Amino acid sequence: MRKVALVGAGVTRFGVRKASYRDLVWEAGKACFDSAPAVRPRDLEGLVVGSVMPERTAFQSHISSMAAEALGITPSALSARTEHMCASGTVGIRYAYAFIAAGLADLVMVLGVEKLNQPAADEAILNMGTGVDRDWEACYGLTAPPCFALAAQKHMARYGTTEEQLALVGVKNHAHATRNPNAHFQKGATLEQVMGSRMIASPLRLFMCSPITDGAAAVILASEDRARDLTDRPVWIRGTGQALDGFTLTSLHEDYAHWPAMKRAAESAYRMAGIGPADVDLAEVHDCFAIAEIIAYEELGFCEKGEGGGFVAKGRSDYGGEVVVNPRGGLMGCGHPLGATGVAQAAEVYAQLRAEAGPRQVPDARIGLAHNNSGMGEHVVMIYGREAA
Amino acid sequence: MAYFRAVDPFPLESADQNKLHEFYEYLAADRLVTTCCGSCRRLAWPPRGFCPECLSDHFEWVDLPHEGTVHGFSIQETGLPAGFRAPVVFAIVTVGGLRIFGPVVGADPVALRVGDTVRFAPIRVADDSKGLARHLVAFAPGARPA
């Protein structure tokens, strides 16, 4: 397989945006091209768009062609949309990676975009239910919060994880977001504010959950030769893994605090990259809810199973600790525009490994990990490096 | 232009829309059933159209017990989708060795505990766009009256 690198990345401002779906495509595309002056739209051979529900939010399908035309790209090797709920963006990056690694293309953009906010807020939440099994779960009004609440309850009962430890994930990620001008939330949140925010699904309170956010992000992937021509600091894809336990809640492991698919996806990525958890300098993990980040510390191997609550409380996942988790502010601080999230994670790793992350730069960052999930049973892990191997 | 809506979050349950329509017909008759593989006798939840173990697509409907125990539950207090009203007690209930998802309707959220006994109590939801009644699996607190 050929080596593949990121050679450009751009993100829009995330938030409740006064912008259409197409506006967001334009903004992310332009930001990405601006970051890679040697690449023009006509140079790209492909476009993959990660997007979950434009049929409901923008009454638009046929997304990759719409976005290609909006951006002035005329694909000659690859044009596709990836839909994999919350992990759609990273799944798109894997597609582009595989095409380039296999020699079927040399230069491909991956763009993630979602316009989730709607004139009626409860319709935006109804739309989120399309990612849940309609016949057996979504028909009761189930969306993500009660599912992750089951994991949080189990983790607390089994390992003694506390509400304060869950809240500290929110405090850390909101603090990180204050240093990210593109984040949905930029005011930070104190422990008291997080602990006092309203209950969504016990024990998860508002500031332990990611919000409904609009946004887009784009990255450009290149084959080794093209990457070295286009930039003096490519960011290499060193490893990738994906695994699935199940779709419906009743098909997952009966201990909802145990996510074996995440461990399997991480093991695949570590093996491919030839590194281990201790080598990771920064990790963009899928903190859709505080408990997800705590379980991620464990399943990604940053600490032992059950120690995730203490890991955040002791500052081991913050600047000065062992691995900086979610330096851009995570999904809780930046928001979670589904298809855009995985691509924005890649864009953050790109900036960090090029030492371009400004006030949130992780010192001497060499290895960055990105983890994206769709529910508790489906996980994707990417490992990026400053060096090719 | 009038806004026409033919689909909603509830399943289309009728025979002309769904090969598992008998499941819903049993539900309307207050019976909880699932598919049993006609070849290897494996029981599935949710019901399924073919058996991934032996690949048989011959299945029988078998009755499940009307009582189960709460394996886990979560009470959502706000942020329900359009058309749904909080609070909802979302539960995983162990029934005859299977884990089944459904709401516990009429539960006192403060009193409900993991391990509690709940009983099968199907609910009627909005009719489909052709006016046919639709039902879903649900549970109620406590054992089934003798």
Interface residues (C-beta under 8 A of the other chain):
Chain A: A120 D122 E123 I125 L126 M128 G129 D133 R134 D135 W136 E137 A138 C139 Y140 G141 L142 T143 P145 P146 C147 A149 L150 Q153 K154 R198 M199 I200 A201 S202 T248 L249 T250 E254 Y256
Chain B: P9 F10 P11 W45 P46 H71 G72 F73 S74 I75 Q76 E77 T78 G79 L80 P81 A82 G83 F84 V88 F90 I92 L98 R99 I100 F101 G102 P103 V125 L136 A138
